Amino acid sequence: MSLFAAGFAVAVERIFSHFGDDAVFTARDSAAIQCSATISHNVSQYGQVASVAAKTVVIALRKAEVADAPRRGDVLDVVSGEYAGRTFTVDSLIASDEFEHRVLAA
């Protein structure tokens, strides 16, 4: 890992520890994983085929906690924070890099 990547990993850790909500991620075919998630609510998503806009949720998960990319149907139960008690179901993976996965959820 480069010096820049190592510094960026520390920044991502601090962001998730400060802004993240405690959650439990459950993939379709594996055991539940305790993790931290940042949740952005009421994000506008525009259709690729038709000009349709919809409000959705974008969830970021640290790759250090959830190694495999989330898939459609995986579930995130929020334990603490602003969205405590809510359950989100993954719709699609937006992006995944060496630090985090970002998914659309409902």
ABEGO torsion letter per residue (X at the ends): XBAAAAAAAAAAAAAAAAABBBBBBBBAABBBBBBBBBBBBGBBBBBAABBBBBBBBBBBBBAAABABBBBBGBBBBBABEAABGBBBBBABBABBBAABBBBBBX
